Amino acid sequence: MTALRAHHRGGPEQLVVERVPVPVPAAGEVLLAVRAAAITFDELTWDETWTRDGVSRTPVIPSHEVSGVVRDVAAGVGDFAPGDEVYGLVPFDSDGAAAEFVCVPAADLAAKPSTVSHVVAAALPLAGLTALQALVDHADVRAGENVLVHGGAGGVGASTVQLAAMLGARVTATVRSDTGDLVRGYGAVRVIDVRTETFDDARYDVVIDTVGGETLDRSFPVLSRGGRLVTLSAPPPAGKADEYGVTAIFFIVVPDRDQLSKLAALVDDGRLRVDIAETFPLERGREAFESGRRPGHRPGKTVIVVGD
């Protein structure tokens, strides 16, 4: 098969398109014929991309969001059959979906949303699951609460704004671009362009931080006592939550079939929007990863198109 691979740890400059053997699914896995694979530009900086249990696993195939068609199933898989259209999240320490075929645990997949293309479906798993788990599993957002979402125009931020609004929260989102109208369309009642405004002038019950750094540090004082902060960039500074009388958590998204099915239903009902910034064929996969370095990158996910 044709695949995008890196033989040495590094950035997009390490990626090459080459012919490699088709993987063989292990027990509990399915072999997918990939139709589309969404990328996360930071994934080439993750340790999980390059190592497993501290051991290098190069050469590696990137892209961990996939939509495709089941080609084969291994022992222990009884809920999918060849020909099924599915989507999901490939484990971060396994070869990804920037290839014609990929093996994925069946438990990490769900039926693809039926009303959208494979390109759109591939852009949903990481952002959608992260947003849902941040809001529901970790922040326990309730109707009527004031929620601040940092990076509301990003892939995760866009899903978070939409899902928070569906939960009945009053959503404020920060952006660093001319995307105010877009994010208001997601359901934000207020959009703060941090290039010209500050987010420090209000109090919130929940902060979902997709940005990190100084933004994370400045988010503690804007929380009401007993508020909840969920950050996706790095663990919060030790002792900071106690200082402000709040709770703070960092987490890494995990695959969840029930939640994938829930997200697919929201897409099919027209309630959850998934934006695509740009698409590239597999042969230009390196260029797809390089596009994240370009100034003025459009909102939405970048997707590698692999099959028809």
WOWO-V173977 format. One record per run of one state. SS is the DSSP state (A for helix, B for strand, O for the rest). FROM is the first residue (numbers start at 1). TO is the last residue. Records with the same first field share a line. If there is no record, write none. Layout:
SS = FROM-TO  FROM-TO
This chain:
O = 1-1  7-11  20-28  40-40  46-46  53-54  57-59  61-64  74-84  90-98  100-100  112-117  123-124  139-145  151-154  167-169  176-179  187-189  194-203  210-213  220-222  232-239  245-246  251-256  269-275  294-300  306-308
B = 2-6  15-19  29-39  51-52  55-56  60-60  65-73  85-89  99-99  101-105  109-111  146-150  170-175  190-193  204-209  223-231  247-250  276-281  301-305
A = 12-14  41-45  47-50  106-108  118-122  125-138  155-166  180-186  214-219  240-244  257-268  282-293
